[in-house]
Amino acid sequence: MQPQPLRVGIAGLGTVGAAVLDILARRDNPLADRAGRQIRVTAVSARDRTRDRGHDLTRYAWFDDPVALASSPEIDCLVELMGGSDGPAKATVEAALDAGKHVVTANKALLAKHGLALAAKAEAAGRALAFEASAAGGIPVVKTLREALAGNGVTRLYGILNGTCNYILSRMEQEGSSFADCLAAAQKLGYAEADPTFDIEGYDTAHKLAILTSLAFGVEIDAEAIYVEGISSITPVDLAMAEELGFRIKLLGVAERVGDSGIEQRVHPTMVPKTSAVAQVMGVTNAVTIDADAVGELTLIGPGAGGKATASAVVSDIADVAAGTVGMPFGRPAARLETAERAPMQRHQGGYYIRLTVHDRPGVAAGVASRMAQADISIESIIQKRPPGADKDKHGRSGEPVALVLITYEAAEAAIRSALDAIAGDGLVSEPPQVIRIERD
Amino acid sequence: MQPQPLRVGIAGLGTVGAAVLDILARRDNPLADRAGRQIRVTAVSARDRTRDRGHDLTRYAWFDDPVALASSPEIDCLVELMGGSDGPAKATVEAALDAGKHVVTANKALLAKHGLALAAKAEAAGRALAFEASAAGGIPVVKTLREALAGNGVTRLYGILNGTCNYILSRMEQEGSSFADCLAAAQKLGYAEADPTFDIEGYDTAHKLAILTSLAFGVEIDAEAIYVEGISSITPVDLAMAEELGFRIKLLGVAERVGDSGIEQRVHPTMVPKTSAVAQVMGVTNAVTIDADAVGELTLIGPGAGGKATASAVVSDIADVAAGTVGMPFGRPAARLETAERAPMQRHQGGYYIRLTVHDRPGVAAGVASRMAQADISIESIIQKRPPGADKDKHGRSGEPVALVLITYEAAEAAIRSALDAIAGDGLVSEPPQVIRIERD
């Protein structure tokens, strides 16, 4: 007797949904071989029934209401590709689980906010909640953390999780252009939204990091705990200084064990050594590095967005559902995820790049250095840069403000902040300081 | 009612076996959470019962004979860590499958030779044959190919699959030292065996490539079809030229679809663009890049050997067995793996680096160029290098042989070989040519 096909309903037929339909049609036989049964799309739902998606939708039952699709007896597995942390997406996923359907979703916002409750619901129903596509697109980092690293304790995870930001930073570095120019270029190429806030201010990275942190450390999702800083303050000067000092600047999401039960989660522009794997990753590509006690360091690099790459992850989840091999959403019962202690950013320990804009007069460097020493911060290197071509007095000074760049050894964020406040109080700087954290591999 | 624990028997207690015992003890609870049942080592077998492995072996049933362990009623899953393509390892794995046990193995030689037959046996018995650790150590490339890329057609796979070779090449590049010196250094550090043939001549890479090719393309394992060339002929001059031309030299295993039903499998030193992900991978680290139609390019980087990293992969397989989520060994029924047409190396198409040692006299470069043109090979660049410090005549010639380096556009291997034969026949070269294939990302 042939096993019954897995009947799939897709809610949301944008770029990713259309690519999922493509792949399921083109890879029909290999997928059936892999899963041990056929996979059949039986029903769909989208906002606009008439839009041309290159697919004959008359072959599928049509639902105007995704919630009705979710509980339809015509499907076994709901694929949610609508997006949004609440509203229809949440209602649809909940309806599907309530009706005993498996769920596959690419919705990072939904998971970052409601992942824990949805996982508990899926477990109670004995159904899958699979979300490979929700973090780092086509990179199989969810499966890697949940399954391949089951024997590992993870100590740190960090990655480039937003292609828009990496594209902008790569272009700024390569062309020496401003953030604004490179953002405009990214928008023109379709790599950035008309309103780019969500990407460039780090919120998209934070959603993905929240999901990966839970998988990596076996803790409850806690997106609220993430310290978030975007890339709009990065200047070509910082990128040039990074180059000179042996670093590149990337927007990283970082999650790290701190002490016995603490997890530090942060998203910020980061100086990474040029020799590190993530430093090589340019353009819209994503990358995740995992430090774990058994395997050591593992890095996965690939496309983090785009219809086909995201659909690749969605289809891998559908195949796992069809094969019956999806375990608990977070690799252990949701009730057994630990509640991590939030490690506050003020207690973060790390190296810092600090670029001060100082008045070009005697004693300034000494004044800065002495404030650093008072805060117990050791300086690894210090570089003073005069603006090129400026007129100079008989001492070689131009009278223009100059850049004073410090690289610190490991120091506490609170100490850095207090030293910088003291330096500002001393009237040594003419602009707010630029502070970029350093992450060593 | 609690589910029964998975009872594991381990055959082979070297570095990897001891690390597996470590991880199973230390990660007892998370693994049980992940698998939904306990994992218990109940029996072991090794050559020497008395050796101190840092584990109290009296807790496990001891078997002098691994075949007896394999069919013992005290185990549900046999972990084979003995190695070797035939003999006891094969007998043990076969006995386990015959007795209805699941099998987890790290044995690349066994799989490269008997993987297809063993997969068929496992499927017939309805048991798992899992082998994540057999290729690229701690990198979850088997799971990625078999599960995460289920929606993808793979067009090419290439990787650094042997840490010994990558260590030697990295060190030669960084120090400008000879192959022999760097091999000796690798041996001293324990990165190379006393008899290093198996690693440096590419056979180890070929075993791993054979397994990955089968998973990537859905074809039968065909290790015999692999063209294999090692790294012992690589010189510091080649590495310096590579650097100058924007390349690095890596020993790659490459598998590629050619035409409709052909697969080209080859292992050889390879020039890769410095900007490619694999070019960044230095030392004993491994890396695999997969080009696939949905996801695009995916690269996985991590430790390819070592007790803990290999054990990480073994334990991930054991956890999948315990969770009951292991499907067919090669992601589809063994009987449905295609028989690929062997694409012979003579028909390989690609760019070539050719270093000729020529007599320093007029007309030599012209003679070489004309033979290339006759074989329909287009030259992308040509560089002539005089040995530094050599005495010169009034024309600036030293009389010493000089290096003439050509980079070709895409050409057929057969054309390259025939042109080089003609050049040798013309008496233009004083030493056999160095030929290194170029792989673009």
Boltz contact constraints between the chains, C-beta under 6 A:
constraints:
  - contact:
      token1: [A, 23]
      token2: [B, 151]
      max_distance: 6.0
  - contact:
      token1: [A, 23]
      token2: [B, 294]
      max_distance: 6.0
  - contact:
      token1: [A, 27]
      token2: [B, 151]
      max_distance: 6.0
  - contact:
      token1: [A, 33]
      token2: [B, 332]
      max_distance: 6.0
  - contact:
      token1: [A, 33]
      token2: [B, 336]
      max_distance: 6.0
  - contact:
      token1: [A, 34]
      token2: [B, 150]
      max_distance: 6.0
  - contact:
      token1: [A, 34]
      token2: [B, 331]
      max_distance: 6.0
  - contact:
      token1: [A, 34]
      token2: [B, 332]
      max_distance: 6.0
  - contact:
      token1: [A, 138]
      token2: [B, 295]
      max_distance: 6.0
  - contact:
      token1: [A, 140]
      token2: [B, 144]
      max_distance: 6.0
  - contact:
      token1: [A, 140]
      token2: [B, 148]
      max_distance: 6.0
  - contact:
      token1: [A, 143]
      token2: [B, 148]
      max_distance: 6.0
  - contact:
      token1: [A, 144]
      token2: [B, 140]
      max_distance: 6.0
  - contact:
      token1: [A, 148]
      token2: [B, 140]
      max_distance: 6.0
  - contact:
      token1: [A, 148]
      token2: [B, 143]
      max_distance: 6.0
  - contact:
      token1: [A, 148]
      token2: [B, 316]
      max_distance: 6.0
  - contact:
      token1: [A, 150]
      token2: [B, 34]
      max_distance: 6.0
  - contact:
      token1: [A, 150]
      token2: [B, 316]
      max_distance: 6.0
  - contact:
      token1: [A, 150]
      token2: [B, 319]
      max_distance: 6.0
  - contact:
      token1: [A, 151]
      token2: [B, 23]
      max_distance: 6.0
  - contact:
      token1: [A, 151]
      token2: [B, 27]
      max_distance: 6.0
  - contact:
      token1: [A, 151]
      token2: [B, 312]
      max_distance: 6.0
  - contact:
      token1: [A, 151]
      token2: [B, 315]
      max_distance: 6.0
  - contact:
      token1: [A, 151]
      token2: [B, 316]
      max_distance: 6.0
  - contact:
      token1: [A, 152]
      token2: [B, 312]
      max_distance: 6.0
  - contact:
      token1: [A, 277]
      token2: [B, 301]
      max_distance: 6.0
  - contact:
      token1: [A, 280]
      token2: [B, 280]
      max_distance: 6.0
  - contact:
      token1: [A, 294]
      token2: [B, 23]
      max_distance: 6.0
  - contact:
      token1: [A, 294]
      token2: [B, 308]
      max_distance: 6.0
  - contact:
      token1: [A, 294]
      token2: [B, 312]
      max_distance: 6.0
  - contact:
      token1: [A, 295]
      token2: [B, 138]
      max_distance: 6.0
  - contact:
      token1: [A, 295]
      token2: [B, 309]
      max_distance: 6.0
  - contact:
      token1: [A, 295]
      token2: [B, 312]
      max_distance: 6.0
  - contact:
      token1: [A, 296]
      token2: [B, 303]
      max_distance: 6.0
  - contact:
      token1: [A, 296]
      token2: [B, 309]
      max_distance: 6.0
  - contact:
      token1: [A, 298]
      token2: [B, 302]
      max_distance: 6.0
  - contact:
      token1: [A, 299]
      token2: [B, 301]
      max_distance: 6.0
  - contact:
      token1: [A, 300]
      token2: [B, 300]
      max_distance: 6.0
  - contact:
      token1: [A, 301]
      token2: [B, 277]
      max_distance: 6.0
  - contact:
      token1: [A, 301]
      token2: [B, 299]
      max_distance: 6.0
  - contact:
      token1: [A, 302]
      token2: [B, 298]
      max_distance: 6.0
  - contact:
      token1: [A, 303]
      token2: [B, 296]
      max_distance: 6.0
  - contact:
      token1: [A, 308]
      token2: [B, 294]
      max_distance: 6.0
  - contact:
      token1: [A, 309]
      token2: [B, 295]
      max_distance: 6.0
  - contact:
      token1: [A, 309]
      token2: [B, 296]
      max_distance: 6.0
  - contact:
      token1: [A, 312]
      token2: [B, 151]
      max_distance: 6.0
  - contact:
      token1: [A, 312]
      token2: [B, 152]
      max_distance: 6.0
  - contact:
      token1: [A, 312]
      token2: [B, 294]
      max_distance: 6.0
  - contact:
      token1: [A, 312]
      token2: [B, 295]
      max_distance: 6.0
  - contact:
      token1: [A, 315]
      token2: [B, 151]
      max_distance: 6.0
  - contact:
      token1: [A, 316]
      token2: [B, 148]
      max_distance: 6.0
  - contact:
      token1: [A, 316]
      token2: [B, 150]
      max_distance: 6.0
  - contact:
      token1: [A, 316]
      token2: [B, 151]
      max_distance: 6.0
  - contact:
      token1: [A, 319]
      token2: [B, 150]
      max_distance: 6.0
  - contact:
      token1: [A, 323]
      token2: [B, 327]
      max_distance: 6.0
  - contact:
      token1: [A, 325]
      token2: [B, 325]
      max_distance: 6.0
  - contact:
      token1: [A, 327]
      token2: [B, 323]
      max_distance: 6.0
  - contact:
      token1: [A, 331]
      token2: [B, 34]
      max_distance: 6.0
  - contact:
      token1: [A, 332]
      token2: [B, 33]
      max_distance: 6.0
  - contact:
      token1: [A, 332]
      token2: [B, 34]
      max_distance: 6.0
  - contact:
      token1: [A, 336]
      token2: [B, 33]
      max_distance: 6.0
